[in-house]
């Protein structure tokens, strides 16, 4: 028992390797071989798919499929292994693309498949190939390769000549007997094979002028639907149309599509002979195809003439009416806005505003608005507004409004009346507007006219006319074009500019005070010189010397920035030197001031000349 | 030789002749205006309009005459010309309450409700364009005068007072100028004379862009041949034949209603 663990390990490994060591055929219960062609009816310029399935084996060796006037292109193989409750099952499938070189009935010969040295054979498969572009019925897609059943739209025509393998269209009107102008709800369904590369180039449209497309979804709803076991991509539009005139007319719709068609297959030689590379290098061309729905005859009747109301505007359907008004407290002459809503189902383009039934004696009415069409959560309504003015102070109600339409279900004209709306009437508007006029004194008429009496017309609220002509003008002249105003503005601008210049000058002067001081000093010295000269001429040496002393003090006081009166001969001697003539002049002036000494005329002239020269310097 | 005429007559002979020449026409003009008033009293609006037009030929336009013409048009149901006459009368006498009252009445009676006015437009409408401009000019004159005095006087208290006046006057001028300019823009507006169809292009057979009531005020944008591109108070644009519009700025004695 020492080696027991090794035995267990060996058995475990063996159990895992056994399925791999033994051929799968030994483990499989049965081996079966089956071939399936889909579709069994196709056109020359289309393909069919042949699938060869070997069940019970994970590998096999099938021979090349054969068939009269048929070509087969291998698309590869796929293997599937399943383990269910410890039991394995495997299958392998080989796929081929089938093309025909000649239209007609063809047979794919039984295909021999060798599995583990044993040969199995499939059944022969029949197929029908139509000429290129001739079109054929859509495939039923039923398993077992049964004869294809035509889909419900077998009569669908394709203008391009393409077969219904591409798709087909159905037009489903809700009614087939209608009145001219009545809305006919419809549904359009376009079916396309899921394997087809189709592009929608336009929305469905009517093929004749007997009907008018009133509305249709901008974008279709996309879904999938199985017809006869074949999956189709379904595009659905909803909309409504109306008939233009009486008669029996075919209803038909068409739609432009574009199909990607393989163009490679007609080549005699392929570089790779492999579908992947052929597709990779763009072996497709685009082909425009127009899908056409089957015709449906629609019987269109005229509206009955008997009992047709005068106000009938052509509205056909089922409608309701709602009316409100504001304000409800008014005076004669005040406008009231009626808000009218027509709601329901029908041809709203023919729905006109309801008719106000008030009399012209009591009401002044204005044309209603054009109507605003709104659709919210499937409820379509058209709203109108109309201004009405009561002209009579005794009015207590807003009369009803009337809307007429034709009900196709009951085949009768229906008249809808709104309920009258209670109104509170105040004093007349004219008395209120007259109030401000009473406050302004009115000029009396010049030629003995009596005062005006209020008018009874709607213009009664007008203020009375003016009796004084006033100042006459020949044209409406704005103030800025009047000469006096222009002159006034010129004067204003001149004053402004002058003020600016003066202010600027003042500012500059305030910015440089020493210049002003210098000018003042020069002016003062000039005055003192003149006085000195006068004293010299009058031979008044005392006054002359006093002026000379003042001149020197003012000048040097400004130059040395000291108080002029504080300047003495000693200061001049200190700053200018003993030999300076100015020092001498000031000494003489001070001496004369204290001693009363006089000087000669000659000396005065010399001093004056000296001073004059010095000051000029 | 004794002169046949007394001396005072001889001295002012030419003056007398001039007076005699001009007197009949002035009397005639006054008569036409009065005749128009009398016809209006008789509720003969057509005759009143004719007399007022004759008065225009002799004496020109006045606010009173345009206002009376507006009353005639309003009473005879010609909303467009009535609004035009009132608008023109307002340009000549913006302060007249009767003109404003009647203009509002006729607009109200005909459903010509203007859109809600902004505060700016409400303020602008307090005065007319000329009044705003005069206010601005007066403010400017006060400002200039204050500056001039400020440059001349030395007293500090006077300078302070003048500075205050200058600031207030300049503010007055600056605030009054924008409404004045904007109001003069309104002078270029037209009045729709009859209920008209706004065209999307300047051709008689062009598609309609909607209708517009008589008496609506529109602003002209550009002209092409006999059509004018206009924008109404609600911002709608469209072409209208020029004959269906009455320019406010252009006074004319005969308003032709097409």
Interface residues (C-beta under 8 A of the other chain):
Chain A: X333 X335 X366 X387 X389 X433 X436 X437 X440 X445 X446 X447 X449 X450 X452 X455 X457 X458 X459 X461 X462 X463 X464 X465 X466 X467 X468 X469 X470 X471 X472 X473 X474 X475 X476 X478 X479 X480 X485 X488 X489 X492 X493 X495 X496 X498 X499 X500 X502 X503 X505 X506
Chain B: X29 X30 X33 X34 X37 X38 X40 X41 X43 X55 X59 X60 X61 X62 X63 X64 X65 X67 X68 X71 X74 X75 X88 X91 X92 X93 X97 X98 X101 X102 X105 X106 X108 X109 X111 X129 X130 X133 X134 X137 X140 X141 X143 X144 X145 X147 X148 X150 X151 X152 X184 X187 X248 X249 X250 X251
